[in-house]
Amino acid sequence: MEREDKRPEEESKSWNMSNDYVHELILKKIINIEKFRQLAIFGFSKIDFDLQITDITFRSQARIKSMFRLLDEIKSLLIFSEFTLKEKVQKESFKNFIIRLAKIEKNIPRLEDKNFRGNKLIGMCIYEDLFQQMISEISTMINKIIDLLNQSGIIFARTKIKNLSETVVDL
């Protein structure tokens, strides 16, 4: 019998896909969260549009839709990254975040002040005070989530800090 040469990837039955998983699902979610947060605040992703488009209704609709997407991205991040948490307290925090996000999402329609002529929307604006309260709470929540993910080692690898004097001696 001839011996077949197998490539290492063919020999392995179990692949470690964690790096791809973290990059594709978790890190992209964090980037999208910041993108949708900015869209929810400003209505546009580029300052050019912010200066050129003066239609308040259009801007308000974009901000509301971005708020829904922002909350969806945060919930997805929580769901896809919960497995990285090691402590029960951290997992409880994630569950509480999801509950709180659901309450915020339920109240997004309260942000809108719409004017109709028949069935046609002719004007819309946002109650800025309530919006600012919501976005402030969401931003604080985002920071806490990222901190918890960092503690679990998923954002920055956890390394043991060497004693500086030992490092100098090694040189």
N, C-alpha and C positions, 0 to 999 in steps of 0.2 A: 504494500500500500504506500502510496505517495503521501507525504506530509503536506498538508495545505498551509500555505502562509496566510495567516489572518492579520488584518490590520487591527491595531489596538481598539479602534472604535467598534469593530465587529465583535470583538471578544467581550466587550462590556455589555452587560444586559441592563445595567442600572446607570442611567446618566444623571449627573449632577447639573440640573438646569437652573439652579438658584440664581446665578448671576443674570441669565437671560430673563428669568421671571421678575427679578427685582428691577431690572432696567426697563423691560417692556410694560409691566403693569404698575409697579409702585412708583418708580421715579417719573415716568411719563404722567402719572396721575398728579404728582406734586407739581410738575410744570404746568399741567392743564389747570390745576386749582388756582395758581397765580394768574394765569391768563384770564380765566373766567372771573376772578375777583376784580381785576382791572376793568374788564368789560362791564361788570355790574356797577362799578363805581362811575366810570366815565361814559359808557355806552359805545365806545369805539376803541380799537386796539392801537390806532395811530393818531398822533396829534393832528395830522393833516385833516383827517375826517372830522375831528373834534372842532376844528376851526371852520371848515367848509360847510358842514351840514348843520343847519340851524333849526331843523324841524324837531321841536320838543317831543311831539308824539312818537316819531320814529326813534329818537334817542331813548325815550322812556320804555318803549316796547323792547328795545335791545337790552336795556338794563334789567328789566324783569325776566326776560328769557335767559339772560346770563346768570341771574341769581339762581334760577332753577337748575341750570347746568352746573353751577358752582356747587350747590348742595349735593347733586347727584355724583359729581366727581369725588367729593369728600366722603360720601357714604361708600362709594366703590373702593376708595383707598382704605377705609376702615375695614371693610369686608375682606379685601384681598391681602391685607397685611396683618390681620389679627393673629395669625399663626406664629408670627415672629415674636410675639410678646411672651415673656416667661413668667411674669408675676401675675397673680390673680387680680391685684389692685389695678394693674395696667389694663387687663382685659375688661374689668368692670368699667373703667374709664371709657374704653371704646364703646361699650354697650350704652353707656349714658350719653355719649356724643351722638350716637345714632338716634336715640330717643329725642334728644334735644333738637337735632336737625329736622326730624319729622315734624316737631311742633313749629319750628321756624318756617318750614316749607308750607305748612297748613295756613300760615298767616301772611304769606307773600301777597295774596290778592288784596289784603288790607293796605298794601303800599300804594295801590293804584287809585287814581281819581280819573274816571273815564267819562267822556261826554259823547253822547250818541245823537244822531239825527236819524230817526227811524232805527234801522238795524246797522247803519253805517257809523263807525267810529270816526268822530271828527276832531277829537282832542283827548289827550291823556297827559297826566303829569304824575309825579311820585311825591308822596309825603316824605320829605327829606329827613325830618327828625326821626321818624320810625325807621326809615331806611338806614340812617347812620347808626342807630342802636343795634339793628340786626347785623350790619356789616362789621361793626366793632366786635360784637360777640363772636361772629364767625371767624374773624381774623385772629382773635385770642384763641379760639378753639383750634385753628389751623396750627398755630405755634405750639400748642400743647401736644397735638398729634405728632408733629414733626419731632418734638423733643422726646416723646415716648418711643418713636421709631428709632431715633438716634441712640437712645439708651439700650435698645435691643440689638444694636450693632448693624442695622440694615442700611443706614445712610452712610455713616463713617464706621469703618471697621474698628472694633475694639481691640486695642493693643495694650500690652503691658508696658507701662512707662518705666524705662530704665533709669537707674541712678546715674546722674550726670557724672559723678566722680568715677564710676566704673567705665563709662564711655570714654572719658579723657584718658584713663589708664590704657584702655584698649588701643588708642591711637598711638 
